[in-house]
Amino acid sequence: MAMNRETRRLLQRQGQLDETGEPAAPRREPRQPLPAGGPAAVGARAKPGEFLRDVRMELRRVAWPTRAQVINYSIVVLITLAVLMALIFVLDTAFAKAILFLFKK
């Protein structure tokens, strides 16, 4: 593999090449155990009140769109829907006429 000195040094610093310039074997780092307790614990369930508080807190973090954005997005969706409906109607009609023309006696 032809590469310049700078690229080779960069790859060696990243651990992708060994000192001789050969591809290095991938190193596996040991996994860190999950902390005991808390919501990240495997199989842990939150109490209903705690769950609802967490949901409420997450919903406060959501970036909700403004009324103007919702209206603009809705208009874009409706126009796109109308264009696609018209396209499908035209294609369906054209294919139906073509099939009837081909199989006409």
C-alpha positions in Angstrom: 0.0 0.0 0.0 1.6 3.2 -1.2 1.3 6.1 1.2 3.3 9.1 2.2 5.2 9.6 5.4 2.6 11.9 6.9 -0.3 9.5 6.3 1.7 6.6 7.7 2.5 8.5 10.9 -1.2 9.5 11.3 -2.3 5.9 10.9 0.3 4.7 13.4 -0.9 7.3 15.9 -4.5 6.1 15.4 -3.4 2.6 16.0 -4.3 1.3 12.5 -0.7 0.6 11.6 2.1 -0.9 13.7 5.7 0.4 13.7 6.7 -1.5 10.6 3.8 -0.1 8.6 1.7 -3.2 8.5 -2.0 -3.2 9.4 -2.3 -3.6 13.1 -4.6 -6.2 14.6 -7.7 -4.6 16.1 -7.6 -4.1 19.8 -10.6 -4.9 21.9 -11.1 -2.8 25.0 -12.9 -4.5 27.9 -16.5 -3.4 28.3 -17.3 -1.3 31.2 -20.0 -2.9 33.5 -23.3 -1.1 33.7 -23.8 0.8 36.9 -25.9 -1.0 39.5 -29.3 0.5 40.0 -30.7 3.5 38.1 -32.6 3.4 34.8 -29.6 2.1 32.9 -29.6 -1.2 34.9 -30.7 -4.2 32.9 -34.2 -5.3 33.9 -34.8 -2.4 36.2 -38.2 -0.9 36.2 -39.2 2.6 37.3 -42.2 3.1 39.5 -45.2 4.7 37.7 -44.7 8.1 39.3 -41.0 8.1 38.5 -41.8 7.1 34.9 -44.3 9.9 34.5 -41.8 12.4 35.9 -39.2 11.2 33.4 -41.6 11.4 30.5 -42.6 14.9 31.5 -39.0 16.0 31.8 -38.2 14.5 28.3 -41.2 16.2 26.8 -39.9 19.6 28.1 -36.7 19.0 26.2 -38.4 18.4 22.9 -38.1 21.3 20.4 -41.7 21.7 19.5 -42.5 23.4 16.1 -44.2 26.8 16.1 -47.7 27.2 14.7 -46.3 28.7 11.5 -43.9 25.8 11.0 -46.8 23.3 11.4 -48.9 25.2 8.9 -46.0 25.3 6.4 -45.2 21.6 6.8 -48.8 20.7 6.4 -49.1 22.7 3.2 -46.0 21.1 1.8 -47.3 17.6 2.7 -50.7 18.3 1.1 -49.2 19.7 -2.1 -46.9 16.7 -2.3 -49.8 14.4 -1.8 -51.8 16.1 -4.5 -48.9 15.9 -7.0 -48.3 12.2 -6.3 -52.0 11.4 -6.5 -52.1 13.1 -9.9 -49.0 11.2 -11.1 -50.4 7.9 -10.0 -53.7 8.6 -11.7 -52.0 9.5 -15.0 -49.8 6.5 -14.9 -52.7 4.2 -14.0 -54.8 5.5 -16.8 -52.0 5.3 -19.3 -51.2 1.7 -18.3 -54.9 0.7 -18.4 -55.3 2.2 -21.9 -52.1 0.5 -23.1 -53.2 -2.9 -21.7 -56.6 -2.6 -23.4 -55.0 -1.6 -26.6 -52.6 -4.6 -26.5 -55.3 -7.2 -25.7 -58.0 -5.7 -27.9 -59.5 -8.3 -30.4 
